Amino acid sequence: MKIAVIGAGLSGLSCAHELERFGIRPDIFEERGRSGELFPHVSSMMELFIRPNRDPVEYLKSEFNIQLKPLRKMRKVEMRMPGIRRDVTGNLGYFFLRGQYEGSIEDQLCKKLRSKINYNVHADYEKLFKEYDYVIVCTGNSHVAKTLGLWDNLFQSYLRGAVVLGKFEPDKLIMWYNDTGYVYLTPFSEDMASLVLIVRNIAPEELDDYWHLFWENGNFDYKIIESFTLEHISGLVYPHQVGNVLLAGNAGGFLEPFLGFGQINAIRSGVYAAQAVAQKKDYEKLLEPLNTDVSRSTLLREYLNISGNRSINLVTWGVTLPGIKQLIYNSRIDVLKYGAGLLKFLDKLTGERISRQ
Ligand SMILES: Cc1cc2nc3c(=O)[nH]c(=O)nc-3n(C[C@H](O)[C@H](O)[C@H](O)COP(=O)(O)OP(=O)(O)OC[C@H]3O[C@@H](n4cnc5c(N)ncnc54)[C@H](O)[C@@H]3O)c2cc1C
């Protein structure tokens, strides 16, 4: 079977890895000279979002046969909202290195593959689908889904990232958020970290204002050594297969809209796409649990967007209350599933209406 995979990012590489397990070596096309973004960053994989499973590394290994080595465990999360600061400790997930660097997730996945990656090739699915039995689109963007008329915008955000020097706790994620967006800091080491600002529903030129506001308000003594700006777009795609073309990862609308995390969804959808073509399975059916998770996360995001800072504070206060905090962080409770319900419960508890109109 002749299969083309467009994009050697997380979904494309995971797809190729699964195809190889079925004895198929796809042709992989990657427009960059290497896999991964051109800038380094540290990503987080939080166990909260893969419930009822607990450990993301174990989950990827047992469910998708993908064994990844994290940079380190995430043991602390500090949440900072307007007027509130909350800390959570425990086995909260992992930090991973991302980008074109030794040990990054992309580097680890590339080293597991035997298939050829054709670098510096900008592939066009409209040409490839005539030549190949299947084309799996893993481009990390919405272009193909939009061309096919399958894409519905959910949130259009812009992202400003930076590598900063300073003093950091290596196992701690710091997150600042309010109703316009959020910033997270994830450390490479004790003296270097990546910092990412994501603001929703703004024009690209407005991003600078939010960036400066963040630095002014925070009064940080971090030193920026590198920075970058990207579009961060989240959308709904349906269907995910048209003829012999399948869409996976961000290209299939699997960037979860709650925090803009998409690593696990990219890996999951890449593996499902491979299973669909190799085993002649219904891709849409394989994607059902993933689609459910994305819809739940969309619901939470929409709720917070509409109800503003007050409800963000309320949620943070609620989830870090003694008892509730233990229930959430030390159990296998499915946070996405019950999150929206919890919001409504808190709504009633305080006797004020924060829910959607
Ligand atoms: C700065 C930043 C921080 C993030 N942090 C987190 C985090 O902490 N946790 C988390 O879960 N997620 C995070 N994400 C999101 C996560 O990285 C993405 O959801 C994930 O990488 C999506 O994988 P993908 O395979 O869909 O796309 P990508 O990983 O972007 O890969 C797409 C690949 O396709 C290639 N390509 C595109 N078009 C073509 C073409 N026509 N021909 C050939 N090649 C092509 C690109 O060059 C790229 O290599 C972050 C994203 C960014 C940008």
The ligand as an SDF file (V2000), in Angstrom:
LIG
                    3D

 53 58  0  0  0  0  0  0  0  0999 V2000
    4.9480   27.3950   21.3450 C   0  0  0  0  0  0  0  0  0  0  0  0
    3.9890   26.2460   21.4810 C   0  0  0  0  0  0  0  0  0  0  0  0
    3.8160   25.6580   22.7190 C   0  0  0  0  0  0  0  0  0  0  0  0
    2.9510   24.5790   22.8640 C   0  0  0  0  0  0  0  0  0  0  0  0
    2.8420   23.9960   24.0880 N   0  0  0  0  0  0  0  0  0  0  0  0
    2.0800   22.8920   24.2390 C   0  0  0  0  0  0  0  0  0  0  0  0
    2.0180   22.2390   25.4910 C   0  0  0  0  0  0  0  0  0  0  0  0
    2.6210   22.6710   26.4770 O   0  0  0  0  0  0  0  0  0  0  0  0
    1.2600   21.1060   25.5750 N   0  0  0  0  0  0  0  0  0  0  0  0
    0.5760   20.5890   24.4890 C   0  0  0  0  0  0  0  0  0  0  0  0
   -0.0710   19.5380   24.6050 O   0  0  0  0  0  0  0  0  0  0  0  0
    0.6070   21.2290   23.2990 N   0  0  0  0  0  0  0  0  0  0  0  0
    1.3330   22.3550   23.1390 C   0  0  0  0  0  0  0  0  0  0  0  0
    1.3930   22.9760   21.9310 N   0  0  0  0  0  0  0  0  0  0  0  0
    0.5590   22.4490   20.8260 C   0  0  0  0  0  0  0  0  0  0  0  0
    1.2340   21.2580   20.1600 C   0  0  0  0  0  0  0  0  0  0  0  0
    2.5970   21.5390   19.9460 O   0  0  0  0  0  0  0  0  0  0  0  0
    0.5540   20.9710   18.8230 C   0  0  0  0  0  0  0  0  0  0  0  0
   -0.8080   20.7430   19.0550 O   0  0  0  0  0  0  0  0  0  0  0  0
    1.1600   19.7570   18.1160 C   0  0  0  0  0  0  0  0  0  0  0  0
    2.5100   19.9700   17.8120 O   0  0  0  0  0  0  0  0  0  0  0  0
    0.3750   19.4940   16.8370 C   0  0  0  0  0  0  0  0  0  0  0  0
    0.9940   18.4640   16.1130 O   0  0  0  0  0  0  0  0  0  0  0  0
    0.7750   18.3720   14.5310 P   0  0  0  0  0  0  0  0  0  0  0  0
    1.4440   17.1380   14.0940 O   0  0  0  0  0  0  0  0  0  0  0  0
   -0.6520   18.5690   14.2210 O   0  0  0  0  0  0  0  0  0  0  0  0
    1.5140   19.6730   13.9470 O   0  0  0  0  0  0  0  0  0  0  0  0
    3.0390   20.0740   14.0240 P   0  0  0  0  0  0  0  0  0  0  0  0
    3.6990   19.4360   15.1790 O   0  0  0  0  0  0  0  0  0  0  0  0
    3.0340   21.5610   13.9220 O   0  0  0  0  0  0  0  0  0  0  0  0
    3.6760   19.4690   12.6940 O   0  0  0  0  0  0  0  0  0  0  0  0
    3.2460   19.8700   11.4160 C   0  0  0  0  0  0  0  0  0  0  0  0
    4.4140   19.6670   10.4540 C   0  0  0  0  0  0  0  0  0  0  0  0
    3.9460   19.7440    9.1250 O   0  0  0  0  0  0  0  0  0  0  0  0
    4.8930   20.4600    8.3460 C   0  0  0  0  0  0  0  0  0  0  0  0
    4.1840   20.9500    7.1560 N   0  0  0  0  0  0  0  0  0  0  0  0
    3.1610   21.8400    7.1060 C   0  0  0  0  0  0  0  0  0  0  0  0
    2.7130   21.9660    5.8380 N   0  0  0  0  0  0  0  0  0  0  0  0
    3.4680   21.1520    5.0740 C   0  0  0  0  0  0  0  0  0  0  0  0
    3.4690   20.8240    3.6820 C   0  0  0  0  0  0  0  0  0  0  0  0
    2.5830   21.3380    2.8210 N   0  0  0  0  0  0  0  0  0  0  0  0
    4.4030   19.9580    3.2150 N   0  0  0  0  0  0  0  0  0  0  0  0
    5.3080   19.3920    4.0480 C   0  0  0  0  0  0  0  0  0  0  0  0
    5.3360   19.6570    5.3910 N   0  0  0  0  0  0  0  0  0  0  0  0
    4.4240   20.5010    5.8880 C   0  0  0  0  0  0  0  0  0  0  0  0
    5.3770   21.5320    9.3050 C   0  0  0  0  0  0  0  0  0  0  0  0
    6.6180   22.0730    8.8870 O   0  0  0  0  0  0  0  0  0  0  0  0
    5.4650   20.7620   10.6040 C   0  0  0  0  0  0  0  0  0  0  0  0
    6.7140   20.1530   10.7760 O   0  0  0  0  0  0  0  0  0  0  0  0
    2.2280   24.0780   21.7560 C   0  0  0  0  0  0  0  0  0  0  0  0
    2.3880   24.6720   20.5050 C   0  0  0  0  0  0  0  0  0  0  0  0
    3.2660   25.7440   20.3640 C   0  0  0  0  0  0  0  0  0  0  0  0
    3.4310   26.3480   18.9960 C   0  0  0  0  0  0  0  0  0  0  0  0
  1  2  1  0
  2  3  1  0
  2 52  2  0
  3  4  2  0
  4  5  1  0
  4 50  1  0
  5  6  2  0
  6  7  1  0
  6 13  1  0
  7  8  2  0
  7  9  1  0
  9 10  1  0
 10 11  2  0
 10 12  1  0
 12 13  2  0
 13 14  1  0
 14 15  1  0
 14 50  1  0
 15 16  1  0
 16 17  1  0
 16 18  1  0
 18 19  1  0
 18 20  1  0
 20 21  1  0
 20 22  1  0
 22 23  1  0
 23 24  1  0
 24 25  2  0
 24 26  1  0
 24 27  1  0
 27 28  1  0
 28 29  2  0
 28 30  1  0
 28 31  1  0
 31 32  1  0
 32 33  1  0
 33 34  1  0
 33 48  1  0
 34 35  1  0
 35 36  1  0
 35 46  1  0
 36 37  1  0
 36 45  1  0
 37 38  2  0
 38 39  1  0
 39 40  1  0
 39 45  2  0
 40 41  1  0
 40 42  2  0
 42 43  1  0
 43 44  2  0
 44 45  1  0
 46 47  1  0
 46 48  1  0
 48 49  1  0
 50 51  2  0
 51 52  1  0
 52 53  1  0
M  END
$$$$
